[in-house]
Amino acid sequence: MYRSDNRIVATLDAGGTNLVFGAMRGCEYITETITLPSNADNLDLCLETIVSGFTQVFAKLDEKPVAISFAFPGPADYPSGIIGGFLPNFPSFRHGVALGAFLEEKFGLPVFINNDGDLYAFGEATGGILPEINKKIADAGGTKTYKNLVGFTFGTGLGIGEVINGQLNTGNNSCVEAFCLRHRDRPNLIAEDGASIRAITREYALLSGEDASSLTPYDIFLIAEGQKPGNPDAAIKAFEMFGFVAGDVFAIAASLLDAVIVVGGGLTGAMKYIKPALLREMRSTLSTVKGETVARVQPQVFDLDSDDDFTLFAKGDPVEIEVPGTSRKVIFERAKQTGVATSKIGASKAISIGAYNYALSQIDK
């Protein structure tokens, strides 16, 4: 979107444990990132840390940035730059903090704050997977261009962002969420309890009968791979159960938004165990009262990480049809398609690209 732009934007990926600061020009980092502890339970110290991080980034630059743009967990009134509400990872912000205005006063620059899921999706849509998909389709001789994308992140929680017709959908209340959808198998629970880091460790413990309190999802992945002592069948099953729950959420998103889906975050390293169940759920069927079978997701769902699937996806099913009463012909794309891809650039960089492109798009308005 702004790959050739020379303007600099300072960025931040804010997590409950660490704050990762950087600066971008033309959708690429131009400094090494700086990581500082979040100090999320102490408001004064957290604000001091944020100021310190940006100050250190500015000192590495040969010119002043045109804006500060970053991701911060919600709930929040993002257009106003106010963070406040039930924030498990940033408890000191719960009563409302005018973070955007605070940083504007400190640095004399416009400040843009968004949800990390939103910026992740915007980065993938403008400088990540979506341009790559459309280029590969064109290179293969395909005729279709995809404009809608939903980005999911697998990690501490289940994050989501939506880009519709190239525009970030921030909703009416900065409250586009997926974590609170129903759990596929336990509808009294939220989906995030089945599709998050805690879900992997909990399910492994239940399935194996072992104490998994000291295990990380990476440990459980190594158990699945046979590279660490444990119960590999339980480890594989834990990731599979995660896939079914996530696939149910993905199916809802694909049906409502008719969008390509990209997934990023730390747990994507285990996609070999997650994705088969995820795709199986998206490709499943439902029934009508009359007993008719209906595809859960109406467009055909492709695995966009598979070369064979992508070849079929790119080809589509275009045919020429005549315009009635004329000799003119037009292309009719009969195939209804969507797909799931794993991020190639990673969630952190996608968030930064999203922050960069969002800031410049707002300035240019």
Secondary structure, DSSP 8 states (H G I E B T S, - for coil): --TT---EEEEEEE-SSEEEEEEEETTEE-S--EEEE--TT-HHHHHHHHHHHHHHHHHT-SS--SEEEEE--SSEEGGGTEE-S--TT-GGGTT-B-HHHHHHHHHSS-EEEE-HHHHHHHHHHHHSHHHHHHHHHHHTT-------EEEEEESSSEEEEEEETTEE--TTTS---STTSB-SS-TTSBGGGTSSHHHHHHHHHHHH-S--TT--HHHHHHHHTTSSSS-HHHHHHHHHHHHHHHHHHHHHHHHHH--EEEEESGGGGGHHHHHHHHHHHHT-EEE-TT--EEESSSSEEEETTSHHHHHHHHH--EEEEE-TTSS-EEEEE---EEEEEE-SS-HHHHHHHHHHHHHHHHHH-
